[in-house]
Amino acid sequence: MQEQYAEYNETAERLVTAAIALFAERWYSSVSVAEICRGAGLSNGIFYRYFPNKESVMRRILEDVNARIGTALEAVAGDTPEERLASMASLLMDYSAANPERITVFREGQYRFFEFELKLTDQYRRTLAKAIGRQVDMAEYLFAVGGIRFCSVRAALHGARVSKRALNDIVTRGLFRGLDWDADKVFGITVNPPTVPLREGTRESLLRAGKRLFGERGYHEVNIHEITDAASLSVGAFYKYFTGKDAFFAELIESAGREIRHFISSHLSPGLNRLEREMQGIFLFGVFLSLDKWCYNIVREGEFIAPAKVREYYAAFEQGYRRTPGNGLDPAALAADPLYEDTAIEFLLGIAHYYGIEMVFDVSPRNARALVEGIGACLSGGIPGSAERAVQRVG
């Protein structure tokens, strides 16, 4: 019996290992059960003895990643909150660096099977609370864990320049230190939805139709005929402007980045200090996602379909941050660590990224203003006393 059980586990793990490699290299929808079996060196029929379908394999992987991260977080140690936060950041950086394939697969599962992201979020919040010795709210989670997670992933998968020393300094002391904000300046703005032209050209009609279809169903589930039918155009019209489906999808990613940046920059108020500007930008990013529900799916799927375009997407946001000399950061911190600015930019992108996930996937009512105010408190002074500062500021 034990031998049979061991054989069962070994065969299942061969299938899981093959699936991880394939899902990490390509998008989930593009991988077949037959390919997983070939990767494992097994016949197709054997697969169904262990898993009812491809989705069950993906769910097994996501459960495993959650468990592995939980095990890694058990090693958080230190005598003070600052030491424990530094330990947590270091452990997450190390886990991502050692497990790039699993992290890649989880990034897809993060929004395809959102319950696993919710479980991981809860796990991170418990660890963060244990590290600082008190309960944490969602704003503190987005600031600390969102920033650290994004830095870890970008360093592991894209070679981003991230310093553990800078991460610890940012989490515990904030980025825009000692700055306060005027709530009326940050939130007292009139938002104009993106304009829809009364007359749009053929190219624009195709992009609009494709954005909706890809956003709803995903890249691999949509063909060119469906795009042209949705735009009431011929297939010939499509090829007049695009060489193929890949080029079309890449254009959608580039367009999404332009639209987000334009929406934020066109609504940013003049006369804001550096903290107010960051808070208003995060708030506006959430507003944009509420108005354009397909943008997030397009960019996330693009990480596999058109990775070069997605790198350009993030690089454009990074360039925007670098246009401000010093970026409003502490001169002493910049002088002490040559990677401080690079780390700070990745950290800020991470806050916005995970804030966006909350806006897109959390269907429960949420006070976005209160969330951004909580993030602002953390940006001003870091995690350990952020709850008290937020209460003081709001009061």
Secondary structure as GFF3:
##gff-version 3
##sequence-region A 1 395
A	DSSP	alpha_helix	2	25	.	.	.	ID=ss1
A	DSSP	three_ten_helix	28	30	.	.	.	ID=ss2
A	DSSP	alpha_helix	33	40	.	.	.	ID=ss3
A	DSSP	alpha_helix	44	50	.	.	.	ID=ss4
A	DSSP	alpha_helix	54	73	.	.	.	ID=ss5
A	DSSP	alpha_helix	81	98	.	.	.	ID=ss6
A	DSSP	alpha_helix	100	112	.	.	.	ID=ss7
A	DSSP	alpha_helix	114	132	.	.	.	ID=ss8
A	DSSP	alpha_helix	138	141	.	.	.	ID=ss9
A	DSSP	pi_helix	142	146	.	.	.	ID=ss10
A	DSSP	alpha_helix	147	158	.	.	.	ID=ss11
A	DSSP	alpha_helix	164	173	.	.	.	ID=ss12
A	DSSP	alpha_helix	183	187	.	.	.	ID=ss13
A	DSSP	alpha_helix	202	217	.	.	.	ID=ss14
A	DSSP	three_ten_helix	219	221	.	.	.	ID=ss15
A	DSSP	alpha_helix	224	230	.	.	.	ID=ss16
A	DSSP	alpha_helix	235	241	.	.	.	ID=ss17
A	DSSP	alpha_helix	245	267	.	.	.	ID=ss18
A	DSSP	alpha_helix	274	291	.	.	.	ID=ss19
A	DSSP	alpha_helix	295	305	.	.	.	ID=ss20
A	DSSP	alpha_helix	307	322	.	.	.	ID=ss21
A	DSSP	three_ten_helix	325	328	.	.	.	ID=ss22
A	DSSP	alpha_helix	331	336	.	.	.	ID=ss23
A	DSSP	alpha_helix	340	361	.	.	.	ID=ss24
A	DSSP	alpha_helix	368	381	.	.	.	ID=ss25
A	DSSP	alpha_helix	386	394	.	.	.	ID=ss26
###
